[in-house]
Amino acid sequence: MGKRRNQEPGGLVGEAEARRLTGALRESVEQVRTAVLVLAERVRAAHHGRVWIALGYPSWGAYAAGELDVSRSTAYRLLDLAATAEAIEDVVGRTRATERF
């Protein structure tokens, strides 16, 4: 197996490769943050709008299984995620408002 680019002996990467990898990680973390917030917003809107009723499902869990291909427990975890994201947004918003004074 060949030596990886910018790798020091013993498997350690050099500084240039470490900076490149760190930048790529930062970008990925930001993409995940954005995706989670978008997901939470969409889950919240779908649940508040009771989309399962309009589509003929008996419950949120049944809707999520039928339409999103996720288990009932995952459907309810998504609601927890949405509630947590909403709470964090509220706290951040209040913190920013108080920092103005």
C-alpha positions in Angstrom: 0.0 0.0 0.0 1.4 3.4 -1.0 2.1 6.3 1.3 -0.7 8.8 1.6 -0.2 12.4 0.5 1.6 14.6 3.0 1.9 11.8 5.6 4.7 11.6 8.0 6.3 8.3 9.0 4.1 6.4 11.5 0.8 7.4 9.9 0.8 11.0 11.1 -0.2 13.6 8.6 1.8 16.7 8.0 0.7 20.2 8.9 -0.6 21.0 5.4 -2.7 17.8 5.3 -3.9 18.5 8.8 -5.1 21.9 7.8 -6.8 20.6 4.6 -8.6 17.8 6.6 -9.6 20.3 9.3 -11.1 22.7 6.7 -13.0 19.8 5.1 -14.3 18.7 8.5 -15.4 22.3 9.3 -17.3 22.4 6.0 -19.0 19.0 6.7 -20.0 20.0 10.2 -21.6 23.2 8.9 -23.4 21.3 6.2 -24.8 18.9 8.8 -25.9 21.8 11.1 -27.7 23.4 8.2 -29.3 20.1 7.2 -30.5 19.4 10.7 -32.1 22.8 11.1 -33.8 22.5 7.8 -35.0 19.0 8.7 -36.3 20.2 12.1 -38.2 23.1 10.5 -39.8 20.8 7.9 -40.7 18.1 10.5 -42.2 20.8 12.7 -44.3 22.2 9.8 -45.5 18.8 8.7 -46.5 17.8 12.3 -48.2 21.1 13.1 -50.1 20.9 9.8 -51.1 17.3 10.6 -50.1 16.1 7.1 -50.9 12.5 8.0 -54.6 13.3 8.1 -54.6 15.0 4.7 -52.8 12.0 3.3 -55.1 9.4 5.0 -52.8 8.0 7.6 -54.1 7.3 11.1 -51.0 8.8 12.9 -47.7 10.6 12.6 -45.8 7.3 13.0 -47.8 5.6 10.3 -47.3 8.6 8.0 -43.6 8.6 8.6 -43.3 4.9 7.9 -45.4 5.1 4.8 -44.1 8.3 3.3 -40.6 8.8 4.7 -39.6 5.1 5.1 -38.6 5.6 8.7 -39.7 3.6 11.8 -42.3 4.9 14.2 -39.6 5.5 16.8 -37.5 7.5 14.4 -40.6 9.5 13.5 -41.0 10.5 17.1 -37.2 11.2 17.5 -37.6 13.6 14.6 -40.3 15.4 16.6 -37.9 15.5 19.5 -35.2 16.9 17.3 -37.6 19.6 16.0 -38.6 20.6 19.5 -35.0 20.7 20.7 -34.0 22.9 17.7 -37.0 25.2 18.4 -35.9 25.5 22.0 -32.3 26.3 21.0 -33.5 28.9 18.5 -35.7 30.5 21.2 -32.8 30.7 23.7 -30.4 32.0 21.1 -32.9 34.6 20.0 -33.5 35.7 23.6 -29.8 35.9 24.2 -29.2 38.0 21.2 -32.0 40.3 22.2 -30.6 40.9 25.7 -27.0 41.4 24.3 -28.3 44.5 22.4 -28.9 46.3 25.7 
